[in-house]
Amino acid sequence: MRRVIVMVMLGAAVAGRAAAQEPTEDNPQRAEQLRQLIEDRFAARAQEELGLNDEQFQRLRSTSAQYAAQRRGVEQQERRLRQAMAFQLRPGIAADQDSVARLVDALINVKGAYVQTYRDEMKALSAFLNPVQRAQYFVLRERLLNLAQQVRTQRGLRADSGGARPGLLRPRRRP
């Protein structure tokens, strides 16, 4: 288990360093390469830690890829909604109350859709993984996601110190 954490951390660190050198927002091909590298390393670790045979491994990869693609779509939708919300909540400009209400409702719905992809994925995994394997997979993935979030936060802090990042909601500064 400790090896998994170390490998995931190394993968995230490599991705973080590479992303810092070459921003992925400006280079979607690079972002996809980094995502694929991390997914490949994670899958190999999952196969080892969960004791999967080749058939289970292939089914896991296929199922995970399907739901990861769905989640990326949901994440893109959430980013668009957050940008629209940030536009509505610009300091010094009155927000359109109806638009803000619709955006808040849409954001809540998107969050629910995101969670539903995990429910659906766990149900699909139950066709070929036992409950212990699913739990182990869930824990491994949560650790990876937490690590990825830490890397994003660190990148964001570095970016914020060098200038503003468009599209993010920030608290209004009070004089």
PyMOL commands that set and color helices and strands:
alter all, ss='L'
color gray80, all
select helices_A, chain A and resi 2-21+28-50+54-88+97-125+131-162
alter helices_A, ss='H'
color red, helices_A
deselect
rebuild
show_as cartoon
